[in-house]
């Protein structure tokens, strides 16, 4: 398992990221994206894990659970 950190500057950057990110990647995004209309719906439907950045402990917990799942499910 590995972590890719993307700090995209425009919505077009997402198209490039989709080509680079591996199939078994678990995307994590800020919760604010959930409320961007069709973009939020598309993110939610694609399985993105949302974190609430204002609640630091909760965000760390979500990332820790995702890391455990990556380690547990990384069977080839």
Secondary structure, 3 states (H helix, E strand, C coil): CCCCCCCCCCCCHHHHHHHHCCCCCCCEEEHHHHHCCHHHHHHHHCCCEEECCCCHHHHHHHHHHHHHHHHHHCCC
